[in-house]
Amino acid sequence: MMNDLARKLSRRKRAAWGAFKSIEDAVKRTKNTRLRAHLFDSTVLPALTCASDTSSLRKQDEKSLSVIEGAVERVMLGVSRVT
């Protein structure tokens, strides 16, 4: 069961990064943060949360998904964790 959940989470992470890669050129061309946020909300989040309402996640799994979400957001906004 846990191994199956780990595979699903890994697939969601890859799907989120794949969704980002599909819009990466548009993100790089625009400086409008509102448009970037819209692109994130309409492409990356659905890929990351696909079918998440049907499975129960542990706190550790939720944290893992939020880390990926934050990482993609930082890349989209061009923000570094090191300031």
C-alpha positions in Angstrom: 0.0 0.0 0.0 2.7 2.5 1.0 4.8 1.6 -2.0 1.8 2.2 -4.3 1.3 5.6 -2.6 4.9 6.5 -3.1 4.6 5.7 -6.8 1.5 7.9 -7.1 3.2 10.8 -5.4 6.3 10.4 -7.6 4.0 10.4 -10.7 2.3 13.6 -9.5 5.6 15.3 -9.0 6.8 14.4 -12.5 3.4 15.5 -13.9 3.7 18.9 -12.2 7.2 19.4 -13.5 6.1 18.3 -16.9 3.2 20.7 -16.8 5.6 23.5 -15.9 7.9 22.5 -18.8 5.0 22.9 -21.2 4.5 26.5 -20.2 8.1 27.4 -19.4 8.5 29.5 -22.6 5.4 31.6 -21.8 6.5 32.1 -18.2 10.0 33.3 -19.3 8.5 35.7 -21.8 6.2 37.5 -19.4 7.0 39.6 -16.4 3.4 39.8 -15.3 3.2 37.9 -12.0 -0.6 37.7 -12.2 -0.3 35.9 -15.5 2.3 33.6 -14.1 0.1 32.8 -11.1 -2.8 32.0 -13.5 -0.6 29.7 -15.6 0.5 28.0 -12.4 -3.0 27.6 -11.1 -4.4 26.3 -14.4 -1.6 23.9 -15.4 0.7 22.9 -12.6 -1.7 22.6 -9.7 -4.2 20.3 -11.5 -1.3 18.0 -12.5 0.0 18.0 -8.9 -3.4 17.4 -7.2 -4.8 15.1 -9.8 -7.0 12.5 -8.0 -5.8 13.7 -4.6 -9.4 14.0 -3.3 -9.8 10.2 -3.6 -6.8 9.2 -1.5 -5.9 10.0 2.1 -2.4 11.5 2.5 -0.1 11.4 5.5 1.3 14.6 6.8 4.7 13.6 5.3 3.0 13.2 1.9 1.3 16.5 2.2 4.6 18.1 3.0 6.3 16.5 0.0 3.6 17.9 -2.3 3.8 21.3 -0.8 7.6 21.3 -1.2 7.2 20.5 -4.9 4.5 23.2 -5.2 6.8 25.8 -3.7 9.8 24.7 -5.8 7.8 25.2 -9.0 6.4 28.5 -7.8 10.0 29.7 -7.1 11.2 28.7 -10.5 8.2 30.4 -12.2 8.8 33.6 -10.3 12.5 33.5 -10.6 13.0 33.6 -6.9 15.9 31.9 -5.2 15.7 30.3 -1.7 19.1 31.8 -0.9 18.8 35.5 -0.4 
